[in-house]
Amino acid sequence: MSAAPQSLSLADGRLAALSWGQRDAPTWLALHGWLDNAASFTRLAPHLVSTLGIRIVAIDFRGHGHSVHAPAGSDYALWDYTHDVLDTMDDLGLEQTTLLAHSMGAAVACLIAAALPEKVAQLVLLDGLGALNTPPEETVSQLRKGVIAHRRSSSRTPRYPDLESAVAARVAGGVTPLDSITAMPLVERNTQITADGKVQMRTDSRLLKPSLVRFTPQQVLAVLSEIRAPVLLIEGERGILGERAWAVQARQAVPTLARHVLSGGHHLHLEPQAVERVADVISREHCLAS
């Protein structure tokens, strides 16, 4: 199933987004993962819009996709992305919404749901829960690594001879495995043609620099324990959570959580062979909760 999304400009042009569905339908916000963009929901959104009669607005976080990069000298801390979501809600006139979120986007969604519970009706999390964290005893080493990296000049934005080469680079260099068919929508939205006909990435290269500070594991668990909205967690069998000790702890910390594990990888919502199963679970769980 496919449907052409509408392009949106939000937050005085600072944020870009893609929208599926009717403007007057109940709106869900979709939040992508690190180094991805709004096209992460290209294959899932049309299914949900058709089945649930909703509108989905997927934003490009700052520094990603078509959104503006963070100002020089500033950082890309996880909590900064919460303002991208809240600015979008303000622009769209949303007092409360469902957050459909993948990976890093799921971490951002959890922060908002815990800190501002009145803003979130439900969390639908795709292979992500909580946030990357650093034990207290590693605080100084993390800070040192981050400061040194941020003082260093940013690397040149990658350029490729054509789109296929850019896709191949994403497949080869991705933090989590994905194939070229899954990667194509992400890379298409994240590239632009230069004056000499090359393909250049839009992503801010500063996103690759390590964070200066991260939450501790205890802080992340405290955040998860404060989430009052119902949480639907859909994991890929080959995803990043599974039965790892941290993932088990994180799931146990959430007061109300329904978990489904489906065949697929970390980007299962974008994998052509898995997306319908993901949509079916979301639709079924949503109907049961209504």
N, C-alpha and C positions, 0 to 999 in steps of 0.2 A: 504494500500500500504506500502511495506517495502523494503528497500534496504540496504545491509551491507555497512557502511561507511568505509572509509580508515582512519587509525590513522596517525596523523602527529605530528612531534616534531618541535617546532619553537623557535626562540629567543635563539639560542645556548642551547636548551634543557630546558629552563626555563618554556616554555609554551607547553601544550599539546592541541591537537585539533582533531576534527572529520571532514571528508570531504566527500561530496556527489557530484557526477557529474564528467564530464570530466575536466582534468587539463587545457585545452585550452579554456574552456567556460568562459563567463563573470562571475566574482566572486563576490558573496555577502558574507559579514562577519556576523555571527550570534553571538549575545551576550546574555548570560543567566542571570538569576536573582540571588539574594543573596542566598547563600547556595545551589544553583543548580549547573549545569555543562553543558558541551556541549551536553549531551544526552537529554537535554530539547527540542532539535530540531529533535529527532529521528523519530517522526511521521510526522512532517510537511515538513522537507527538501525533502524527496523523491517525494512528490507531486509537489513541486515547481520546482525541477530539471527536472522532466519529462515534466511539462507543459510549462515552460519558457525557457528551454534549457540553464540553468545557472549552475554554480558550487556554492555550499554553504560550507563555512568553518566555523565551530562553535568552538570557543576557550573555554578552561577552564581558567577563570580568575585566577590570582595568588591566591594560598591558597585554590582553589576549584578543585574538580575532580582529574585529574592526573598531574596538574601543580605544580610547586615548591612553597613551602610556602615562605612568605616574610621573610627576615632575622630577626634574634632576635633583639629586640629593635626598630623595625620599626612598622609602623601602616598600616592599610588598609583603607586609605582615599579614598573617591569616585573618586577624580581626579587622584589618582595613577593608576587606571584601564585604563585611557586613553592611558597610555604608552603600556599596553598590546595590545591594538588595533593597535596603530601606529607601534609597533615592528612587529606585524603580517603583516601589510601592507608592511612594508619594506622587510620582508622575502619573501613575495609572489610577490613582484614587482608591487604593486598596487599604482598608483598615486591617484586614486579615486575609491570609491566603494559605494554600497548600504549597509546600516546597518540594519539588521533584528534583532530587540532587544526586550527583554522581561524584564519588571519590573526594577530591578536595572540596567540591561543592557541598558534599554531605557534611564535611567538617564545619563549613561556614553555616549551613542550615542548623546544625546542632547548637552552635553558639547563639544564634538568633532565637531559637526555640527555648533555650534555657534562660537567656537574659531578658527576652521580651516575649513571654508566653502569650500575651494578648494578640500578637501579630501572626501567630501560626496555628492554623486549624489542624493540620496533619503534616507529618513528614513521610515522604516516600523516598527512601534512600537506596541507591543503586551501588552495590559493592563499595560501600564506604560507611564508616561510623566513627565518631570522635575525630581526633586529630593526631598528626605526627607529634611525638613528644620526646622530651629529653629528661633523663633522670637528674635530680638536683645536683648530684656530684659531677655531672658533665656540663654544668651551666657555663663555667669559665672557658672550657675548651670549645664549646659551641660559639660563645661570644667571640673568642679569638679568631676562630675560623671565619665567622661572618664578617668581622671588622676588616680583616685582611682582604677578604674577597671583595668587599664593597669599596675598599680604597684602590683596588686594582682597576684599570681601565676596562670597560666592557668590551667583549669580543665583537668582531664585525658580524653583522646580521648575515646568516647563511644565504647563499645564492646558488641556484641550480639551473642547468640548461633547459629543463622543461618540468612540467608538473609530475610526470611519472618518476623522474629522478628525486623530486622532493618527497613524494610518497614513499619511495624506496628508502630514503634516508630516515623518515619517521619510523618505518617498520623495523629498520636495522637498529636504530638508536633509541627506541622507546623504552621507558622504564619498565613497562609491563608489555607482554607479547600481544601483538595484534597483526592481522594480515592486511594486505593492500586494499581489499574491498572495504574492510571496516574503517581503515584510515582515510580513505579518499575524501569523504565529506569534510573531515576535520582539516585536512591539508588544503583542499580547495578554498575554504573560507579563510585560511590563515596565510594565504600567499597573495602576492601582487606582481604584476609584470613591470619590470624596470624599463627605462628608456632604450636600453640596448637589447631588449627582448628576453632577458633572463627572468627567472622566477625567484622572487625574494620573499623570505618569511616576514610576516607582520609582527610576530611575537616579540615583546621586549626582551632582549638578551639578559637583562638584569634578573629576570625570573629564574635563571639558572644558578644564581648565587645563593649560598646557604643563608638561612635565617640567622639573625643575630641572637634572637631569643625564641625559645619554644615553651609551650606549656609543659609542666611536669606530668607524668602519668597520673598522679593523684589529682591534679587540677582537671585533667580531662574527664576522669571518672566523676568528679564532683559536678562538672557541667552536665554530663549525661544523666546523672541522678536527679537533676532539676528539670528535666524535660517533662512537661505535663501533657503535651499533645500525643495522640497515638502515633506510633512509629511502625511503618511497614518497611522491613529491610529485605531486599532481594539481592542475594549473593550469587556469584558465578562459582561453579565447582572448581574452576581454575583461577579464581579471583584472589584478592589480597587478604581476605579475612579467614574463612574456614575455621578450623579448630585450633588455630594458634592461640597460645595462652593469653595474649593481650586481647584478641578478638573475643574470646570467651568472657573475660573480665568486663569488657566494654558492653557486650550484650546484656550481661547480668545487671549492669548498673542502670539500665533504662527501665523505668517503672512499667511502661506499657509497650511491649514490642512483639510484633508478629514477624517471624522469620521464614523465608522461603529460599531454598538453595536450588538453582537451576543449572542445567548444562550450559556451559559458556565460560568465557574468560572475564577479565576485569571490565571490558567494554561490552558486556553481553547485551546491553540495550541498543547497541549500534551494530551488532553482528547480525547479518541478514537471516541466519539460521536460528537465532535465539530471540529476536525482538518480539515475535508474536507471542511467545510464551511469557515474556516479561509483561507485555500489554495485557494478556489474559489474567495474570495474577493481580495486577494493579486494578483492573476493572472489577474482578470478582470481589476482592477485598474492599474496594470502595463501595460497592453495592451492598455488601454485608454490613458495613459501618453506617450506611445512610438510613 
